[in-house]
Amino acid sequence: MNFDCDVIIAGGGPVGLFLAAELGMRGLSVRVFDDKPGTSTHPAANANSARTMEHYRRLGISAEIRALGLPPDHPTDVAYFTRLGAHELARLRQPSSSFAVNRLRELEFLWPTPELPHRCSQLYIEPVLRRAAESHAGARVQYLSTVQKLSQDEEGVEAEIALADGASQRCRARYLVGCDGPRSTVRSLMGLHYAGTAGEKRGFMGGRMAAAYFNAPALYERMKGERAWQYWTLNPEQRSLIVSVDGRGSFIINIQLQEGEEPNDDDVGRRIATAVGADLPFELISNSAWTAGFALVAEKMRSGRVFLAGDAAHLFTPTGGLGYNTGIEDAANLAWKLEAAVKGHAGPGLLDSYEAERRPAAFRNTGFARQFADSIGHVRIPADIEDDTPAGEAARQALGGYLNFHAYKEFSIPGVHLGTRYEDSPIVATEAGSPPPDTANLYLPCGRPGHRAPHVWLDDGSSLFDRFGQGFTLLRLGASATDVAPPSALMPLHDLALDDVQARELYGADYVLVRPDQHIAWRGNRLDESFAAVLDLARGAGAT
């Protein structure tokens, strides 16, 4: 059977491009089809989680991405005001990108990772991901091209691609992944629907939203207080969220539209002035609308040889910045499984494990995002919040106290970033006992199978994560871990010996099998003939 490529990816946003880069790195041939003329020109996702940055580190692009977005020493604080030129209500201080590089270990207890979160718009990240994908000979990105029909059989998938000039082309591959957003054509062609909560109404982050991208360096002159990454304004006239895109004068402002209202370029100046408290010159770059109030997950994430990832598989209200980051984790989970299937290493259950692992993770993360949206969206704004009176000052103190609590709750979330676990996965050697609690604001490293492998700084200053292989890694911890691993012709295995007391304590075993996506598949204190069954389980060909 002739194939044009191993994997077709519908959608060239950050999830599709990351998946292409990961598959290309793994030696697979990939075709990405996207309906836009190129990478994004309007800022959308602006927060890269620690886990996403860890995946970018595996691709070798985390340092390049960390140099993008805000200037190195620009604060990444989240600040709350009545209006930017009036009263500051609350502020959550967060490290700059230079701090994340030079003083990372000062936050090691809260963030046990080699990569702190990074505040940078997908506007800048997509070109990096595209270059990373196209650096591999087998990966090709084609714009102004839309997957409009597909069919599949026992051996592959055929897609019909609509081109901008009205023509069409066909592409046949072993597998297809729909990364084509919330209005996913692939999901529709699969006959699948979202399940969950939609249409939630809130005072903010619940309903139709307008997002205007603009240049206004003069905003800094009108603003009281220090610079930040996010500026929230709350007053009886308007609530808004302004995000600094480049730290030099480019911003995006989000406001909630009233019933029946649509984005209007003529209204942008008024909205900016209402948020700032004064008119100021600006240049409008683009204006769009989107809808908040969703916590949705596709009823299935796989149908035969077709998979869903990113917004095609789940739709978030963007509080917490979880939508795009959940999509990157989808792609990291799926990539190595597709590699194993194409190269003949996969057992019959490996591809099924994608939905078994990622669908519960999507429900988990949409649940967190919904909590954050409720926390800020339903907050009541006192009528006298702007009054220069004792009552107004008391109202600001009270609201500020709540907002300080909320900001920590939504933005200091290592547990959300690092705590995804696959304890119920069919390809994980399940252990008895209870895992650490899955909480938003605290991450407790855990060596139980299914969890993200705990990070450790080694004596030479490097990260343990940088020592893992591209495939599975057998981690030997301690001088006594000298048993010989039974060879496996079906699954490439990187053997890594590490005599490190901290690592042995964190992982809780002499031997640990780490998957290509840095989750633990198994741990134990002996290697014997039963390890062959562990390898079979991890590649989807066995059972505990």
ZIVENRA-V219685 format. One record per pair of residues at least 6 apart in sequence whose C-alpha atoms are under 8 Angstrom apart, sorted by the first residue. I is the first residue (numbers start at 1). J is the second residue. D is the distance in Angstrom with one decimal. If there is no record, write none. Layout:
I,J,D / I,J,D
This chain:
1,155,7.9 / 2,172,7.9 / 3,171,7.9 / 3,172,5.2 / 3,173,5.2 / 3,174,7.1 / 4,171,6.0 / 4,172,5.3 / 4,173,5.9 / 5,28,7.9 / 5,29,5.1 / 5,30,5.6 / 5,31,6.7 / 5,171,8.0 / 5,172,6.8 / 5,173,5.0 / 5,174,7.3 / 6,28,6.1 / 6,29,5.1 / 6,30,6.0 / 6,173,5.0 / 6,174,5.1 / 6,175,6.5 / 6,342,7.2 / 7,28,7.6 / 7,29,6.6 / 7,30,5.0 / 7,31,6.6 / 7,173,5.4 / 7,174,5.9 / 7,175,4.9 / 7,176,5.4 / 7,177,7.4 / 8,30,5.8 / 8,31,5.0 / 8,32,6.1 / 8,33,7.8 / 8,171,7.9 / 8,172,7.9 / 8,173,6.2 / 8,175,6.4 / 8,176,4.6 / 8,177,6.3 / 9,16,6.3 / 9,20,7.5 / 9,30,7.3 / 9,31,6.1 / 9,32,4.7 / 9,33,6.4 / 9,176,5.8 / 9,177,4.9 / 9,178,6.1 / 9,179,6.7 / 10,16,7.2 / 10,32,6.0 / 10,33,5.2 / 10,34,6.4 / 10,146,7.3 / 10,147,6.2 / 10,176,7.5 / 10,177,6.2 / 10,178,4.9 / 10,179,5.5 / 10,180,5.6 / 10,186,7.5 / 11,32,6.6 / 11,33,5.7 / 11,34,4.7 / 11,35,7.4 / 11,178,6.7 / 11,179,4.8 / 11,180,4.2 / 11,181,7.3 / 12,32,6.3 / 12,33,6.5 / 12,34,5.0 / 12,39,7.6 / 12,141,7.6 / 12,179,7.3 / 12,180,7.4 / 13,34,8.0 / 13,39,7.3 / 13,40,7.6 / 13,126,6.9 / 13,179,7.5 / 13,180,7.7 / 14,122,7.0 / 14,125,7.5 / 14,126,5.6 / 14,129,7.0 / 14,324,7.6 / 14,328,7.7 / 15,179,6.5 / 15,309,7.5 / 15,310,6.1 / 15,324,7.2 / 15,327,5.8 / 15,328,5.4 / 15,331,6.6 / 16,32,7.3 / 16,179,5.4 / 16,180,7.9 / 16,331,7.9 / 17,32,7.6 / 17,126,7.3 / 17,129,5.6 / 17,130,5.8 / 17,133,6.5 / 18,129,5.8 / 18,130,7.9 / 18,133,7.3 / 18,328,7.0 / 18,331,7.2 / 19,328,7.9 / 19,331,5.3 / 19,332,7.1 / 19,335,6.6 / 20,30,6.3 / 20,31,7.8 / 20,32,7.2 / 20,133,5.4 / 20,139,6.6 / 21,59,7.7 / 21,129,6.8 / 21,130,7.6 / 21,132,5.5 / 21,133,3.7 / 21,134,7.4 / 21,136,7.6 / 21,139,7.6 / 22,59,7.1 / 22,133,7.4 / 22,332,7.5 / 22,335,6.5 / 23,29,7.4 / 23,30,7.2 / 23,335,5.8 / 23,336,7.7 / 23,339,7.1 / 24,30,6.9 / 24,133,6.3 / 24,136,5.4 / 24,137,7.7 / 24,138,6.3 / 24,139,5.8 / 25,59,7.7 / 25,136,6.8 / 26,336,7.7 / 26,339,6.7 / 27,138,7.4 / 27,339,8.0 / 28,138,6.5 / 28,139,7.8 / 28,339,6.9 / 29,137,7.9 / 29,138,4.2 / 29,139,5.5 / 30,138,6.0 / 30,139,4.6 / 30,140,6.3 / 31,139,6.0 / 31,140,5.0 / 31,141,6.0 / 31,142,7.4 / 32,139,7.8 / 32,140,6.2 / 32,141,4.6 / 32,142,5.9 / 33,141,6.3 / 33,142,5.1 / 33,143,6.0 / 33,144,7.7 / 33,145,5.3 / 33,146,6.0 / 33,147,6.9 / 33,161,7.9 / 34,141,7.8 / 34,142,6.4 / 34,143,4.8 / 34,144,6.0 / 34,145,5.3 / 34,146,5.7 / 34,180,7.9 / 35,143,5.8 / 35,144,4.4 / 35,145,4.9 / 35,146,5.1 / 36,143,5.8 / 36,144,5.3 / 36,145,7.7 / 37,143,5.4 / 37,144,5.3 / 38,143,6.0 / 38,144,7.9 / 39,123,7.5 / 39,126,6.0 / 39,127,6.4 / 40,122,7.4 / 40,123,5.5 / 40,126,7.1 / 41,123,6.0 / 42,123,6.5 / 42,213,7.0 / 42,286,6.8 / 43,121,5.8 / 43,122,6.4 / 43,123,5.3 / 43,213,7.2 / 43,245,7.6 / 43,252,7.3 / 44,121,6.5 / 44,122,6.3 / 44,123,7.3 / 45,121,5.6 / 45,122,5.6 / 45,321,7.0 / 45,324,6.5 / 46,119,5.9 / 46,120,5.1 / 46,121,4.0 / 46,122,6.3 / 46,245,7.9 / 46,321,7.4 / 47,117,7.3 / 47,118,6.2 / 47,119,4.7 / 47,120,5.9 / 47,121,6.8 / 47,321,5.7 / 48,117,5.6 / 48,118,5.1 / 48,119,6.0 / 48,120,6.9 / 48,321,7.7 / 48,325,6.6 / 49,116,7.5 / 49,117,4.6 / 49,118,6.6 / 49,321,7.9 / 49,325,6.3 / 49,417,6.0 / 50,113,7.3 / 50,115,5.5 / 50,116,4.9 / 50,117,4.3 / 50,118,7.4 / 50,414,7.8 / 50,417,6.1 / 50,418,7.3 / 51,115,7.7 / 51,117,7.9 / 51,325,7.9 / 51,329,7.9 / 51,417,5.7 / 51,418,6.0 / 52,325,6.0 / 52,328,6.4 / 52,329,7.1 / 53,62,6.0 / 53,115,5.8 / 53,116,7.3 / 53,117,6.8 / 53,118,7.5 / 54,62,7.6 / 54,113,7.9 / 54,114,7.2 / 54,115,5.8 / 55,332,7.3 / 56,62,4.9 / 57,63,7.6 / 57,115,8.0 / 58,466,7.5 / 59,132,7.9 / 61,128,7.7 / 61,132,7.8 / 64,128,7.9 / 65,120,8.0 / 65,125,6.5 / 65,128,7.4 / 66,97,6.6 / 66,118,6.5 / 66,120,7.9 / 67,97,7.7 / 68,120,6.5 / 68,124,6.7 / 68,125,7.9 / 69,119,6.9 / 69,120,4.6 / 69,121,6.6 / 69,124,6.9 / 69,245,6.4 / 69,246,5.1 / 69,247,7.6 / 70,97,8.0 / 70,119,7.4 / 70,120,6.9 / 70,244,7.7 / 70,245,6.8 / 70,246,4.7 / 70,247,5.0 / 70,248,8.0 / 71,97,7.8 / 71,246,7.2 / 71,247,6.3 / 72,96,6.3 / 72,97,5.1 / 72,98,4.9 / 73,96,5.4 / 73,97,6.6 / 73,98,5.9 / 73,99,7.7 / 74,96,5.8 / 74,97,7.7 / 74,227,7.6 / 74,228,7.6 / 74,247,6.9 / 75,93,7.8 / 75,94,6.9 / 75,95,6.6 / 75,96,5.2 / 75,227,6.4 / 75,228,5.3 / 75,229,6.5 / 76,93,7.1 / 76,94,5.3 / 76,95,6.1 / 76,96,5.6 / 76,119,7.1 / 76,228,5.4 / 76,229,4.5 / 76,230,7.5 / 77,91,6.7 / 77,92,5.6 / 77,93,4.6 / 77,94,4.9 / 77,95,7.6 / 77,227,7.7 / 77,228,4.6 / 77,229,5.4 / 77,230,6.7 / 78,91,5.7 / 78,92,5.2 / 78,93,6.7 / 78,94,7.6 / 78,228,6.0 / 78,229,6.0 / 78,230,4.8 / 78,231,6.2 / 78,232,7.8 / 78,407,7.3 / 79,88,7.4 / 79,89,7.7 / 79,90,5.8 / 79,91,4.3 / 79,92,6.4 / 79,228,6.4 / 79,229,8.0 / 79,230,6.2 / 79,231,5.0 / 79,232,6.2 / 80,88,6.0 / 80,89,5.3 / 80,90,5.1 / 80,91,6.2 / 80,231,5.8 / 80,232,4.7 / 80,233,5.8 / 80,234,7.5 / 80,400,7.9 / 80,403,7.5 / 81,87,5.5 / 81,88,4.3 / 81,89,5.1 / 81,90,7.2 / 81,231,7.3 / 81,232,6.1 / 81,233,4.8 / 81,234,6.3 / 82,88,6.6 / 82,89,7.0 / 82,233,5.1 / 82,234,4.8 / 82,235,5.3 / 82,385,7.4 / 82,386,6.8 / 83,233,5.4 / 83,234,7.0 / 83,235,7.2 / 83,274,7.4 / 83,275,5.2 / 83,276,5.1 / 83,277,5.6 / 84,222,7.4 / 84,223,5.0 / 84,224,6.1 / 84,231,7.8 / 84,233,7.0 / 84,275,6.4 / 84,276,4.5 / 84,277,6.7 / 85,222,5.6 / 85,223,4.5 / 85,224,5.1 / 85,276,5.4 / 85,277,5.7 / 85,278,7.6 / 86,223,7.7 / 86,224,6.5 / 86,276,7.9 / 86,277,7.1 / 87,224,7.6 / 87,386,7.8 / 88,224,7.6 / 88,225,7.2 / 89,396,6.3 / 89,397,7.2 / 89,399,7.1 / 89,400,4.5 / 89,403,7.6 / 90,400,5.0 / 90,401,7.2 / 90,403,6.0 / 90,404,5.5 / 91,404,6.5 / 91,407,7.7 / 92,404,6.7 / 92,407,6.2 / 92,408,6.8 / 97,118,6.8 / 100,115,7.4 / 100,116,5.9 / 104,114,7.7 / 104,116,7.4 / 110,414,7.0 / 110,442,7.0 / 110,443,7.2 / 111,414,6.2 / 111,443,7.7 / 112,445,7.8 / 112,454,7.8 / 112,455,6.2 / 112,456,7.8 / 113,455,5.7 / 113,456,7.9 / 114,455,7.4 / 114,463,6.5 / 119,229,7.7 / 120,245,7.2 / 121,245,6.6 / 130,141,7.6 / 133,139,6.0 / 133,140,7.5 / 134,140,6.0 / 134,141,7.3 / 144,163,6.1 / 144,164,5.5 / 145,161,6.1 / 145,162,5.6 / 145,163,4.7 / 145,164,6.5 / 146,161,5.3 / 146,162,5.1 / 146,163,6.7 / 147,159,6.4 / 147,160,5.9 / 147,161,4.6 / 147,162,6.4 / 147,185,7.3 / 147,186,7.5 / 148,159,7.4 / 148,160,5.9 / 148,161,5.9 / 148,162,6.3 / 148,185,6.7 / 148,186,7.8 / 149,159,5.7 / 149,160,5.0 / 149,161,7.3 / 149,189,7.1 / 150,157,7.0 / 150,158,5.5 / 150,159,4.3 / 150,160,6.1 / 150,189,7.3 / 151,157,5.8 / 151,158,5.3 / 151,159,6.6 / 152,158,6.1 / 152,304,7.9 / 152,305,7.1 / 155,174,6.5 / 156,172,7.0 / 156,173,5.6 / 156,174,4.2 / 156,175,6.1 / 156,305,6.8 / 157,172,5.7 / 157,173,5.4 / 157,174,5.8 / 157,175,5.9 / 157,176,6.7 / 157,305,6.7 / 157,306,7.7 / 158,170,6.9 / 158,171,5.7 / 158,172,4.3 / 158,173,6.4 / 159,170,5.7 / 159,171,5.3 / 159,172,6.3 / 160,168,6.7 / 160,169,5.8 / 160,170,4.6 / 160,171,6.6 / 161,168,5.3 / 161,169,5.1 / 161,170,6.0 / 161,171,7.5 / 162,168,4.6 / 162,169,6.8 / 163,169,7.6 / 174,305,7.3 / 174,342,7.7 / 175,305,5.0 / 175,306,6.0 / 176,305,6.4 / 176,306,4.9 / 176,307,6.4 / 177,306,5.7 / 177,307,4.7 / 177,308,5.6 / 177,309,7.0 / 178,184,7.2 / 178,186,5.4 / 178,187,7.1 / 178,306,7.4 / 178,307,6.0 / 178,308,4.7 / 178,309,6.2 / 178,312,6.6 / 179,308,6.3 / 179,309,5.2 / 179,310,5.7 / 179,311,7.0 / 179,312,5.8 / 180,186,7.3 / 180,310,8.0 / 180,311,7.3 / 180,312,5.8 / 181,310,6.9 / 181,311,4.6 / 181,312,4.5 / 182,311,5.0 / 182,312,4.9 / 182,313,7.7 / 182,314,7.5 / 182,315,6.5 / 183,312,7.0 / 184,312,5.3 / 186,308,7.8 / 187,193,7.2 / 187,308,7.1 / 187,312,6.6 / 187,313,7.9 / 190,303,7.0 / 192,298,6.8 / 192,299,6.4 / 192,300,6.8 / 193,298,5.6 / 193,299,5.9 / 194,296,5.7 / 194,297,5.2 / 194,298,4.1 / 194,299,5.7 / 194,313,7.8 / 194,314,7.4 / 195,296,5.4 / 195,297,5.3 / 195,298,5.9 / 195,299,5.9 / 196,294,8.0 / 196,295,5.8 / 196,296,4.5 / 196,297,6.3 / 197,293,7.8 / 197,294,5.7 / 197,295,5.0 / 197,296,5.8 / 198,293,5.8 / 198,294,4.5 / 198,295,6.3 / 198,296,7.0 / 199,206,7.3 / 199,207,6.7 / 199,292,7.7 / 199,293,5.2 / 199,294,6.3 / 200,206,5.6 / 200,207,6.9 / 200,292,7.8 / 200,293,4.5 / 200,294,6.9 / 201,207,5.7 / 201,293,6.5 / 202,293,7.8 / 202,374,7.4 / 202,377,5.2 / 202,378,5.7 / 203,377,5.3 / 203,378,5.7 / 203,379,7.6 / 204,239,6.9 / 204,255,7.9 / 204,256,6.2 / 204,376,7.3 / 204,377,4.4 / 204,378,7.1 / 205,256,7.1 / 205,292,5.3 / 205,293,6.5 / 205,317,7.1 / 205,373,6.2 / 205,376,8.0 / 205,377,5.6 / 206,256,7.9 / 206,291,7.4 / 206,292,4.7 / 206,293,4.4 / 206,373,7.9 / 206,377,7.0 / 207,256,7.0 / 207,257,7.5 / 207,291,5.4 / 207,292,5.0 / 207,293,5.9 / 208,256,6.0 / 208,257,5.4 / 208,258,7.6 / 208,289,7.0 / 208,290,5.9 / 208,291,4.4 / 208,292,6.3 / 209,254,6.5 / 209,255,5.7 / 209,256,4.4 / 209,257,5.3 / 209,289,5.5 / 209,290,5.2 / 209,291,5.6 / 209,292,6.8 / 210,253,7.9 / 210,254,5.5 / 210,255,5.5 / 210,256,6.2 / 210,257,6.4 / 210,262,7.7 / 210,263,5.7 / 210,287,7.3 / 210,288,5.9 / 210,289,4.4 / 210,290,6.4 / 211,252,6.4 / 211,253,5.5 / 211,254,4.5 / 211,255,6.8 / 211,287,5.8 / 211,288,5.3 / 211,289,5.9 / 211,290,7.6 / 212,252,5.4 / 212,253,5.4 / 212,254,6.7 / 212,268,7.0 / 212,284,7.3 / 212,285,7.6 / 212,286,5.9 / 212,287,4.3 / 212,288,6.4 / 213,250,7.4 / 213,251,5.9 / 213,252,4.3 / 213,253,6.7 / 213,284,6.3 / 213,285,5.4 / 213,286,5.2 / 213,287,6.2 / 214,250,5.8 / 214,251,5.5 / 214,252,6.2 / 214,282,6.6 / 214,283,5.4 / 214,284,4.4 / 214,285,5.1 / 214,286,7.1 / 215,249,5.5 / 215,250,4.4 / 215,251,6.3 / 215,282,5.5 / 215,283,5.0 / 215,284,6.5 / 215,285,7.3 / 216,249,5.1 / 216,250,6.3 / 216,251,7.5 / 216,280,7.7 / 216,281,6.4 / 216,282,4.5 / 216,283,6.6 / 217,248,6.5 / 217,249,4.0 / 217,250,7.2 / 217,282,7.9 / 218,249,7.5 / 218,280,6.7 / 218,281,7.0 / 218,282,8.0 / 219,249,7.4 / 219,276,7.6 / 219,280,7.0 / 220,227,7.8 / 220,249,7.7 / 222,276,7.2 / 222,278,7.7 / 223,276,7.1 / 228,244,7.6 / 229,243,5.9 / 229,244,5.3 / 229,247,7.9 / 230,241,7.0 / 230,242,5.8 / 230,243,4.6 / 230,244,6.4 / 231,241,5.8 / 231,242,5.0 / 231,243,6.3 / 232,239,7.4 / 232,240,5.7 / 232,241,4.6 / 232,242,6.3 / 233,239,5.5 / 233,240,5.2 / 233,241,6.5 / 233,275,6.1 / 234,240,6.9 / 234,381,7.0 / 235,381,6.6 / 235,385,6.9 / 235,386,7.3 / 236,381,6.6 / 236,382,7.7 / 236,383,6.4 / 237,274,7.6 / 238,255,7.6 / 238,274,7.0 / 238,275,7.3 / 239,255,6.4 / 239,256,7.5 / 239,275,7.6 / 240,253,6.7 / 240,254,5.6 / 240,255,4.8 / 240,256,7.5 / 240,275,6.7 / 241,253,5.6 / 241,254,5.1 / 241,255,6.7 / 242,251,6.5 / 242,252,5.6 / 242,253,4.3 / 242,254,6.3 / 243,251,5.5 / 243,252,5.3 / 243,253,6.6 / 244,250,6.3 / 244,251,4.6 / 244,252,6.8 / 245,251,5.2 / 245,252,7.0 / 253,272,7.5 / 255,271,7.9 / 257,263,7.8 / 262,289,7.5 / 263,287,6.9 / 263,288,6.4 / 263,289,6.3 / 264,287,7.8 / 265,284,7.9 / 265,287,6.9 / 268,284,7.9 / 269,279,7.5 / 269,282,7.6 / 270,279,7.7 / 272,279,7.6 / 273,279,4.7 / 273,280,6.8 / 291,317,8.0 / 292,316,7.7 / 292,317,5.0 / 292,318,7.6 / 293,316,7.7 / 293,317,5.6 / 293,370,7.9 / 294,315,6.2 / 294,316,5.4 / 294,317,5.4 / 294,370,7.9 / 295,314,7.6 / 295,315,5.9 / 295,316,5.1 / 295,317,6.6 / 295,366,5.1 / 295,367,7.0 / 295,369,7.8 / 295,370,6.6 / 296,314,5.4 / 296,315,5.0 / 296,316,6.7 / 296,363,7.8 / 296,366,7.1 / 297,313,5.9 / 297,314,4.2 / 297,315,6.5 / 297,359,7.3 / 297,362,6.6 / 297,363,6.6 / 298,312,7.7 / 298,313,5.0 / 298,314,6.0 / 300,355,7.2 / 300,359,7.8 / 301,307,5.6 / 301,308,5.0 / 301,309,7.4 / 301,313,6.3 / 301,354,7.9 / 301,355,5.5 / 301,359,7.1 / 302,308,6.4 / 302,352,7.7 / 302,355,6.6 / 309,327,6.0 / 309,330,5.8 / 309,331,6.7 / 310,323,7.3 / 310,324,6.7 / 310,326,6.8 / 310,327,3.8 / 310,328,7.1 / 310,330,6.7 / 310,331,7.9 / 311,323,7.0 / 311,324,7.5 / 311,327,6.9 / 314,323,7.6 / 314,362,6.6 / 314,366,8.0 / 315,323,6.7 / 315,366,7.6 / 316,322,7.3 / 316,323,5.5 / 316,366,5.9 / 316,369,6.9 / 316,370,7.9 / 317,323,7.8 / 317,366,7.8 / 317,369,6.4 / 317,370,6.8 / 317,373,7.1 / 318,369,6.8 / 319,369,5.4 / 319,370,7.5 / 319,372,5.8 / 319,373,5.6 / 319,410,7.4 / 320,368,7.9 / 320,369,5.8 / 320,372,6.7 / 320,410,5.6 / 320,411,6.3 / 321,369,7.9 / 322,365,6.7 / 322,366,7.7 / 322,369,6.8 / 323,366,8.0 / 326,362,7.0 / 326,365,7.4 / 330,358,6.4 / 332,517,6.1 / 333,354,6.8 / 333,358,7.8 / 333,517,6.1 / 334,351,7.9 / 334,354,6.1 / 336,471,7.7 / 336,516,6.5 / 336,517,7.5 / 337,346,7.2 / 337,350,6.5 / 337,351,6.2 / 337,354,8.0 / 338,351,7.3 / 340,346,4.9 / 340,539,7.9 / 341,347,7.8 / 341,351,7.7 / 344,490,7.7 / 345,490,5.2 / 345,491,5.8 / 345,539,7.1 / 346,539,5.3 / 346,540,6.2 / 346,541,7.2 / 347,536,7.5 / 347,539,5.6 / 347,540,4.4 / 347,541,4.0 / 347,542,7.8 / 348,540,6.0 / 348,541,5.9 / 349,426,7.9 / 349,427,7.9 / 349,539,7.8 / 349,540,4.4 / 349,541,6.2 / 350,427,7.2 / 350,538,8.0 / 350,539,5.8 / 350,540,4.1 / 350,541,7.3 / 351,540,7.8 / 353,425,6.7 / 353,426,6.4 / 353,427,6.8 / 353,540,7.8 / 356,425,6.2 / 356,426,7.6 / 357,422,5.8 / 357,424,7.8 / 357,425,5.9 / 361,420,6.7 / 361,421,7.9 / 365,416,7.5 / 368,416,7.9 / 368,440,7.5 / 372,406,8.0 / 372,409,7.5 / 372,410,5.7 / 375,406,6.7 / 376,406,7.1 / 381,399,7.7 / 382,395,6.5 / 384,391,7.1 / 384,392,5.2 / 384,395,7.0 / 385,392,5.1 / 385,393,7.4 / 385,395,5.6 / 385,396,5.8 / 386,392,6.1 / 386,396,7.9 / 387,393,7.4 / 408,441,7.9 / 409,440,7.5 / 409,441,6.6 / 412,441,6.0 / 413,440,5.0 / 413,441,4.4 / 413,442,6.8 / 414,440,6.6 / 414,441,5.8 / 414,442,5.9 / 414,443,5.5 / 415,438,6.8 / 415,439,5.5 / 415,440,4.5 / 415,441,5.3 / 415,442,4.8 / 415,443,4.1 / 415,444,7.6 / 416,438,7.9 / 416,439,7.0 / 416,440,4.9 / 416,441,7.3 / 416,443,7.8 / 418,443,6.7 / 418,452,7.0 / 419,438,6.5 / 419,439,7.9 / 419,443,6.1 / 419,444,7.8 / 419,451,7.3 / 419,452,7.1 / 420,438,8.0 / 420,451,6.8 / 420,452,7.1 / 421,450,5.2 / 421,451,4.5 / 421,452,6.7 / 421,519,8.0 / 422,428,7.5 / 422,449,7.8 / 422,450,4.2 / 422,451,6.3 / 423,430,6.2 / 423,449,6.5 / 423,450,4.6 / 423,451,7.1 / 424,430,7.0 / 424,450,7.7 / 425,450,7.3 / 426,537,7.8 / 426,540,7.6 / 426,543,7.5 / 427,521,7.2 / 427,537,5.2 / 427,538,4.8 / 427,539,6.9 / 427,540,5.7 / 427,542,8.0 / 427,543,7.7 / 428,449,6.2 / 428,450,6.0 / 428,520,7.7 / 428,521,4.9 / 428,522,6.5 / 428,537,7.0 / 428,538,6.2 / 429,449,6.2 / 429,450,8.0 / 429,521,6.1 / 429,522,5.3 / 429,534,7.3 / 429,537,7.5 / 429,538,8.0 / 429,544,6.6 / 430,449,6.3 / 430,450,7.7 / 430,522,7.9 / 430,544,8.0 / 431,448,7.2 / 431,449,7.1 / 435,446,7.7 / 435,448,7.4 / 436,444,6.7 / 436,446,7.4 / 445,452,8.0 / 445,453,7.8 / 445,454,5.3 / 445,455,7.9 / 445,506,7.0 / 446,452,7.6 / 446,453,7.3 / 446,454,6.3 / 446,506,6.5 / 446,507,6.7 / 447,453,6.5 / 447,454,6.7 / 447,506,6.2 / 447,507,4.1 / 447,508,6.1 / 447,520,7.2 / 447,523,7.9 / 448,507,7.5 / 448,520,7.0 / 448,522,7.7 / 448,523,7.5 / 449,519,7.5 / 449,520,4.7 / 449,521,5.1 / 449,522,5.2 / 449,523,6.8 / 450,519,5.9 / 450,520,5.2 / 450,521,6.0 / 451,519,5.4 / 451,520,5.7 / 452,518,5.9 / 452,519,4.2 / 452,520,6.3 / 453,507,7.9 / 453,514,7.1 / 453,518,5.6 / 453,519,5.3 / 453,520,5.7 / 454,506,6.8 / 454,507,7.1 / 455,463,7.2 / 455,464,6.3 / 455,465,6.7 / 456,463,6.1 / 456,464,5.5 / 456,465,7.8 / 456,502,7.5 / 456,503,6.4 / 457,463,4.8 / 457,464,6.2 / 458,464,6.4 / 458,500,7.9 / 465,518,7.9 / 467,496,7.7 / 468,494,7.5 / 468,496,7.5 / 469,493,7.9 / 469,494,5.6 / 469,516,7.3 / 470,516,5.8 / 471,492,6.6 / 471,493,6.6 / 471,494,7.1 / 471,515,6.8 / 471,516,4.7 / 472,491,7.9 / 472,492,6.8 / 472,493,5.2 / 472,494,6.2 / 472,513,7.0 / 472,514,5.7 / 472,515,4.7 / 472,516,5.2 / 473,493,5.6 / 473,494,4.6 / 473,495,5.9 / 473,496,6.8 / 473,513,5.8 / 473,514,5.1 / 473,515,6.6 / 473,516,7.5 / 474,493,6.7 / 474,494,6.0 / 474,495,4.9 / 474,496,6.0 / 474,511,6.9 / 474,512,5.8 / 474,513,4.7 / 474,514,6.4 / 475,495,6.4 / 475,496,5.0 / 475,497,6.0 / 475,498,7.3 / 475,511,5.7 / 475,512,5.0 / 475,513,6.2 / 475,514,7.2 / 476,482,7.8 / 476,495,7.6 / 476,496,6.0 / 476,497,4.5 / 476,498,5.9 / 476,499,8.0 / 476,510,5.9 / 476,511,4.9 / 476,512,6.7 / 477,497,6.2 / 477,498,5.1 / 477,499,5.6 / 477,500,6.7 / 477,503,7.1 / 477,504,5.5 / 477,509,7.3 / 477,510,4.9 / 477,511,6.2 / 478,497,7.8 / 478,498,6.3 / 478,499,4.4 / 478,500,6.3 / 478,501,7.1 / 478,504,6.6 / 478,510,6.5 / 479,499,5.9 / 480,510,7.7 / 481,497,7.9 / 481,510,5.7 / 481,511,6.9 / 481,525,7.9 / 481,526,8.0 / 483,526,7.0 / 483,527,5.7 / 483,528,7.7 / 484,527,6.8 / 484,528,7.9 / 485,527,6.1 / 485,528,7.3 / 485,531,7.6 / 486,527,7.9 / 486,528,7.3 / 486,529,6.9 / 486,531,7.1 / 486,532,6.8 / 488,532,7.4 / 488,535,7.9 / 491,535,7.5 / 491,539,7.6 / 504,510,6.8 / 509,523,6.1 / 509,524,5.4 / 509,525,5.6 / 510,523,7.6 / 510,524,6.3 / 510,525,4.8 / 510,526,7.4 / 511,523,5.5 / 511,524,5.3 / 511,525,5.8 / 511,526,7.0 / 511,527,7.6 / 512,520,7.1 / 512,521,7.7 / 512,522,5.8 / 512,523,4.2 / 512,524,6.6 / 513,520,6.0 / 513,521,5.5 / 513,522,5.2 / 513,523,6.2 / 514,520,4.5 / 514,521,5.8 / 514,522,7.4 / 515,521,6.2 / 521,538,6.2 / 522,534,7.1 / 533,542,6.6 / 533,543,7.9 / 534,542,7.8 / 536,542,5.0 / 536,543,7.9 / 537,543,5.6 / 537,544,7.2
